[in-house]
């Protein structure tokens, strides 16, 4: 066993599996989300003290869910299953409407590949048409009504309990960066967990990670050249291809280290040199699928719903009248910069599923993972290594309402499909200073079958190697990596509404030289001016991509030293490479 360093290490898994004493503590998790955020995304907090319950199901725990949607398996979206479900739901005055778009996407050369045909997708709850009785449209009430009918047999027999148990809430997930803004809870932040629960009795566990005015980010000057990156031809010669880290997050913005520039008239260019070898890659087919599902749900009365329509991290602010920087703007740019620093020969596949306030709809994440799995399967079946993905980085999560069913959730189905194809998945452990299981990271508690790559959950380390006060912990956390006061890239096109506390004219003896466009005034630090391109930020959001990048470094080392080139792309070869890379990093499954 190698000595753990201050940047990352794997946590030794305890003998056996299952719940441990002290793991699932009582910290409530995401219930401190601002009311405005819940309203923006049509979400509610499930309060275990007032929630309706069904005999035979475990008492619910707190969670955050979207009130007008359920996640329904693919085989239950047909007319007959929907009719059977609505016969039950009509008792509470609501109906389900399937919002699945009618067309799928083709992969490869015209061959349609779908490795997860029964993965749950969004269905919308609406009042029964023509009803003259007011009703409450609430996904938890609807789900419990279905469960009660299936358990007691009070339905027409076309549905059974196994069908209903595969229907679930659509959780509102949250990004795993420490966040803060004077607009939210006195600056404590909406992603910082304990930092928002201060009762005035003393400092909180996130105070030391915040800067001016409660902000979690601050600009810094970086005096380094971008890490040297091999040409595409040299990568093919040395490794077989470039390795790819898929980052499912906010999308990216302009930064020279990431080869992303602004376009005249709006949008961004990821290939400024015109050689097709930029650091950031987009998959417009995946983004189109996410947009189509969102627009379809919106058209079927899922409102309010914020549809992800573009791959870019936008807008800068969620409160135009305040003009303050949204809590998670720049999140994916920062993550991509971590990969750029540690694995410059890699490529980041940026897939936008996160909103500027850090919110992620579980249905959007499932759609992205579904399409990503299809992309990998098509690459492996068609021998197209350029479409391969080696590692997936997820810096987001939720607390489940039921520890008994979370392990069999739709999200696990999608992740397991990727693991089965040899794609390592790395997930942030969350920032709530709790051992309550935070998903998808907590899926790492599952035993890893022999010959399969793992899902790895990552907690945060301080710069000195100690475990960060804000980081979640527990037996389900399987790795630790630097996540506090990390320096990385932030969009160069962001300068939000906050200003330096002091600004004045420069001394007459110190004018700027002629022709220099830099500001000539004197000022204190402007806390949300990131035109410098770099900042400091904290959260397990940044621990996960750090470890993902370290896995890529190990893959490249194996390709260079052991002949484990990143080609061929079939599932077995992909798995063998990943397991060899993890073994070289001292992973013990």
N, C-alpha and C positions, 0 to 999 in steps of 0.2 A: 504493500500500500504506500503510495507516494504521500509526502507531506502536503497537506492542504496549503495553497498559497492565498494571498490576499485578494486575488482576482476571481477565482472560482474553484469549486471542488464539488465532488459528488458526496451526498449524504449516504452513509451506510444504512441500508434498509434493515429494519429489525427482523428478527426471525419470525416466520409465520406471517399471516396476513389478517386483515380484519381490523375492527376498531380497537383503539388503544385507550387506556385510561388517560383522561385529560385532553383528548382530541376533540372535538365537537363542543367547545365551551359555549357559553351563553351570549357571547357578543352578537348583537343584532345584525351587524353588517350594513347593508345598503339602505336602511330605513331613513338615513339622514339626508337623502337626496332632496334638493329644493323643490317646493311645490311647483314652481314655474317649469322645472325640467320634467316633472311627471306630466303636467298638462301638455307640454310641447310634444310629448311622445305618446300620449294617450295611455299612461301607465298608472298603476296603483300599487300600494304597499299591502301585502297580505299580513294582517294582524292576527297572530294565533289566538288572541283572546276573544276576538269577535267573528272569526271565520267560520262558515258553515262546515260541518264535518259529516263523514259517512262512516257508519260502523264497519269495521273490517279493514279500514285504511289507517295508517299511522297518523297521530295528531300532526297538523301542519306546523312548520317552522316559518319564520318570516322570510319573505322573498319579495321581489319587485317584478311585476308582470304587466303585459299589455292587455288592457281591459276588454278589447273588442275582437281579439283573435285567439284561436287555438291552433296548435300544430297537429295536423291530422295525417296519418300515414297515406302514402300514395294510393294504395289499393282501396282506401275508403273515400276517395274523392269522386267516385262514380255516382250516377244518379240514384241507384238503388241504396247504396250505403248512406248517402246523404239524406235520402228520404227516411230511412230507418232512424237515423240520428235525430232528424227534425221531428219525428213523431214523439220522441221523448222530450226534446227541448221545447216543443210547443206548450208543455205544461207550465213553463215559466215565461211564456210569451216571446221566446226568441227562436230564431232559426240560424243554421249554419249555411253559408254560401261558399262554395269552392271558388278560390281565386287563382287557381293554377292557370298560367297562360297556356294557350292551346298549342303552341309550337315549341319544340325542343331545338337544341343546337346540334349541329353535325361536327364530328371530330375526324381528323385525319382526311383521307381522300374520299369523302362521301360516306364513310362507314359510321353509323350511329352507335356510340358506346355509352352505356349507362350502367355503372357498377353499383348504383344504389337506387334502384327503381322504386322501392317502397319507403324511402326516406320521407319522414313527415314534412309537410309543407303547410303554408299558412292558409287557414280558412277563416272567414270573417263572420262574426255574430251580428245579426240584425234583428230588429223587432219583427214579429210575425206580420206579414203583409195584410193590411186591412183591419188589424186589431184596433179596437177602440179603448183598450185598457193600457194605461201607462206601465212601462216595464223598466227594470234596471238591466242594462246590458253589461254583464259582468262575467268574464271568462272563468273565474274560480267557481262561481255559482253554477254556471253551465256545466263545467267539468264534474262537479260533485253531483249534479242532477243525473248526468250520464252514468256515473259510477254507481249511484244508488239503484238506478233501474237495472243495470247489468248484474249487480250483485243479487238483487231480489228476484230477477227474472221477469220484472214487470215491463215487458216490451214484446214485440211481435216475433221474437225468436230469430230474426235475421242477424242480430249482433250478439256476440258473447263477451264475457268479461275480458278475455285476452285481447279482443279488438279494442275495447274501451280503454284498457290499461296502456295501450300504445298511443293514446291521445294525451297531449300535455299542454301546459301553459306555454305561451311564448314569453320567455323571460326578457326583461330589459337588462342587458349586460352593461358593464361599465369598464372603461379603460383603467389600466393599473399604474397610472402615473400619479404621484402626489400632485394635487392641483390646488390652486388658490386664486382668489380675486376678491377685491373689496366688495364686489357685487354679491358675493355668496357668503352668507353666514359669518360675516365679520372677518373674512379673509382666511377662514380655516380650510376651505377647499372642499370640493364635492367628491374627490376621489381619494382623499387622504384618510378616510375612515376615522380613527380616533381623534384626529385633529379637529373635527367638527363637533365633537361632543364635550367640549370644555365647559365645565360648570362654574368657572371662575375661581376654582380652588387652587390653581397652580398651572404650570406649563403642561402642555400636552405632548404626546409622543411624536408629533410632527413639527413642533415649533422650530427645532434646530435645523429643519430641512427647508424652511421658508425664508424669503428675502424681503425686499422693500415692499411694504404695504400688504404683506401676506402672500405675495406671489411665490410660486414654487419654481419658476424659471428666472434666470437673470442673464443678461448678456455678458460675454467674456471675450477677451482678445486672445486669439490663438496664433502663435508665431511659428507654425509648422507648415511645410509644404504638404500637399495631399500625398498619402501613401502611394508608392510606385505601383502601377498596375501593368501587368503583362498585356501584350497585344492579343487579339483573338487567335491569330495564327500560332503564336507561341503557346497559348493555353491548350489549343488542340494538340500541338506537338508534345507538350509535357504531360497533359492530364487526359486528353481525349475530348474535353469540352470544358466550358466554364461551369462550376457548381452554381446552383440556384437556391436562394433562400426566399420562400414566399412569405411576405409580411401582410397579414390581413388586418388592416388598420384604417387610419384616416386618409390615406393617399399622400402624395408628396407635393412639394412645391420647389421653387427655384433654389438651386445651390450648385456652385461649380464643382464641388467634390463629387456630386451625384450625377453630373452631366445633364442637369435639368435646367433649362432656360425658359424665360417667359416668351410667349408668342405675341406678336402684334395683334391686337384685337381680342386678347384673352386666351386663357389656356396655357399649356406648357409643352415644351419640346423635349423629348428624352433622347434624341439622337442629333445633337447639335453639330457633330462632325460629319454626319451623313454616311457613316460607315456601318451602321447597324449594331454597334458594339457599345452602347451606352451602359452605364452602371445600373440604371433603373429600366426595367421592362414593364410594360402594361399588357394585359390580356383583355382586349376590348370585347371579346366574346363573353368572358366571365362577367365583366361589368355590365354588358347588355342584358345578361340573364338576371342579374341582381336588380337592375332597373325595371325590367319587364315584370318581375314578380311584385316589386313594390308598387308600380303603377297599376297593376291589376288589382292588388288588394285595396289600393286607394279608390279605384273605380267601383269597387264593391262595398263602399261605405266604411272602409277602415280609415276613419278620420278622428282626431288628427294623426297623420302619419307623415313623417319627413322622409321622402323618397330619395335614395342615393341615385342621382341621375348622371353624375360625372365621376371620373376616376380621381379628380384632384381634391386636395385638402382645401375645402372652401365651405362657408365663408369665414372671414377672419373673426367676426363677432356674432354672437347669438342675440345680442341686445344692441341694435343699431343706434338707439338714442343715447346709450352710454358709450358705445364705441370701444368698449374694452375688449381685449384679446380673449377669445373663447378659451375655455380651460384646457382643451386638448389640441388646439391648432399647432401644427408642427410636430405632432406626436410621431407620425410615420417618418417624417424627415429626420428627426432625431434618431429614431431606431435605425434607419438606413445608414446614417452616419456612423453608428457603432459598427455595423457590418463592414462599412468602407474602411474603417480604421484597422480592424482586426483581420479581415479577409478581403483585401482589395481586388483579388483576382476573381472574386465571386460576382454574381449578379443578383440584384434584389427584384423579385417579381412583386410589384406593389398592387394590392387589391384593396380597393376602398370599401369598407363596410361600417366604419365608425364615423359618427357625427362630430362636429367641432366641440360639443360639450362632453364628449367621451362616451355617449350612449351608443349601444349596438343592439339592434333587434336580433333575437336569436334566429328568426326565420332568414334574415339576410346572411348571417354567419353560416347557417346550414346550406343555403343556396351556394355560397362561395365555396364551401368545402366539397359539396356535391360536384360542382363544375371542376374544381381543382382535381378531385379524384378521377373524373372522366378524362381530364387533360393528361394526367400521368398514365392512366391505363392506355390511352390512345398512343402516347409516346412509346410505351413499352411494347405494345402490340405491333406498331408500325415502324419500329426502329428509328424513331425521330428523336435523337438525344437532345436537340436544342429545346424541345418542349418538356424535358424532364424537370422535376423539382426534387431537391435532396433533403431539405429541412423546411418545416413550417414553423413560423414564430407567431404565437398568439399572446398578446399583452392585454387581456380582457378577461372578464368572468362574471359569475353570479353565485349566489348562495341558493341552494335548492330548498324547496319547501318540504321535501321528503327524502331523507337519507336512504330509505329502503328502495326507492325506485330510481334514484339518480344514476346508478351504475348501468342501468339498462336504457338510458335516455337516447333520443335521436342523435344528440351531439356525440355521444360515444360511438354510435354506429358509423358516423361519418369519419371520425378520427381513426377508428379501428380499420376502416377500409384503406386509409392512407398508410397506416403502420404495416398492414398486410402486403403492401406493394414496396416496402422497404424505405418509406419516407419517415424520417424522424420528426416527431412533433414535440415542440418545446413550448410550455405554457407558464405564464407568470402566476405566482402564488397569491398575489393580492396584497393590499396595503392596509389591512384592518387590524393588525396586531392581534390576531385571533388564530386559534387552531380549528375553528369551524371550517368545514370543507368548502373550498372555493373552486368552482368548476369553470373550465375543464381541467385545471391543474390537478384537482383532487382525483381525477381518474388514474393518476399515477400510482394510487394505492393498489390497483389491480395487479395480481401476479402476471409477470411477463412470460408468455409461453416460450418454450425453447425454440430458438431459431427466428424469433420475431423481434423487430426493433421496438424500443420502448417509447411511450410518452414520458417526457421528463418535466417535472414541475420545479420551478426555480424561485427560491427566496432571495432576498437582497442582502448584500454585504455593505458595510461602511468602507471608506477608503483604507482604514487600518486593518480590515479583514474581520472585524467583529460583525455580528448579525445586526442588521439595521432595526432600530426600535419599531418602525412602522410595519415591518414585514410580517406577513402571516407565517405560521410555523405549524409543525405537527408531523406525525409519522408519514403523511402523504406528500411531504416536501422532499424531493429526492436529489436536489442539487441547490447550490448557493453560488451566486455570482455578484460582482460589483453592481450596485444599483442605487447608491446614494452619492449625491454630488458628482454625477457623471458629466463629463464634457463631451459634447457632440454637436452635430450640425443642426441649425435651425434656418428657416426660410429667409433668404436675403430680401424678399419683397414684403416683409412685415414691419410696420411701424404703427402701432395702434395708438389709442387716444390718450393714454397717460403720458405725462411730460416729466421732465426732470424737475425736482423740487426747487432748484435754483437755476436761473439762467441770467447772464448779464453780458454786457459788451466786454470784449477783450481789452486789455490795457493798450493804449495807443502805440506803445513801443513794440507790441507783438502782433502786427497784422499778418494775415496769411499771405504767402508769396503770390504775385500776380499769376493768374491762370489756374490756381488751385481751387477745386470745387468743394473742398471740405468746409464744414461750418467754421466760421471765424469767431464765434462767441465762446464764452466760458460757461460751463454748465455742470451740474451734478449728473450722476448716472441716470439715463433715461431707462426705466425698468422694462419697457416693452418695445424698444427699438432694436430689432434683430438684423438690421442691414449689415452688421458685422459678420453675420452668418454662423455664429456659434453661441452656445449658452450652457448653463449648468442646470441639471434637472435631476430629480430623484424618483424612484419607484421600482417595483419589481417589473414594471413595463420594460425597463432597460436591462434588467438581469437576464431576462429570457433571450433577447437577441444577442447578448454577449455570449451566452453559452451556445446559441445556434451558430454564431460565427466561429467559435472554438471548434465545434464539430466539423464545420467546413474546412478549417485549417488542418484538422486531423485527416479528413478525406483527401486533401491535396497532398499531405505528407505520405499517405499510403499510396497514392497514385504515383508519386515521384520516387519513393524508396522501395516499395514492395511490388510494383507493377500492377496495383489494383486501380487501373485506369477507370475513368468515369464513363466508360463505354465497354461492353454493350449495356443497353438500358433495360433489359428484362428484369422482372421482379426479383428473381433469385440473385442475380448479379448485384442488383441495387441493395438488397438486404445484406448480402455478404460484405459488401464494401462498408455499409453503415455499421455493421456489428464489429468489423475489424477496426474501424475508426474509433468507436466507443471503447473497445477493449484497450486500444493504445492510450486512451485518456483515463484508464483505470476504472471504467464503469463495471459494476458488478450487478447483473440483472437480478 
